[in-house]
């Protein structure tokens, strides 16, 4: 398995555990269509969340502003448009009522060089 794939998988696993500790139940994972993918679909009661997981490995002792960026910096307008199209397909395919409230969240996972969790940031309702 390639390192970048492993890092992404590890980040999704940690993000899922993070959300489950907050009462969310997984509805779907890696829902793929030719025009995009939803990393996680979770729900708590009537609260449906489509979650984009961004994971990076950070180097020790690197001052911010030099070799550091926030993982959520990769969420740009093009990505949001593609994600919205996949969500529309998901809602239609799963026959989820049009009046249910949903939102897009980002979970940013930071790993150290050995793949251990350093921190997790949760950005809610970004779209």
PyMOL commands that set and color helices and strands:
alter all, ss='L'
color gray80, all
select helices_A, chain A and resi 3-21+71-74+77-93
alter helices_A, ss='H'
color red, helices_A
select strands_A, chain A and resi 25-33+36-44+47-57+102-111+117-123
alter strands_A, ss='S'
color yellow, strands_A
deselect
rebuild
show_as cartoon
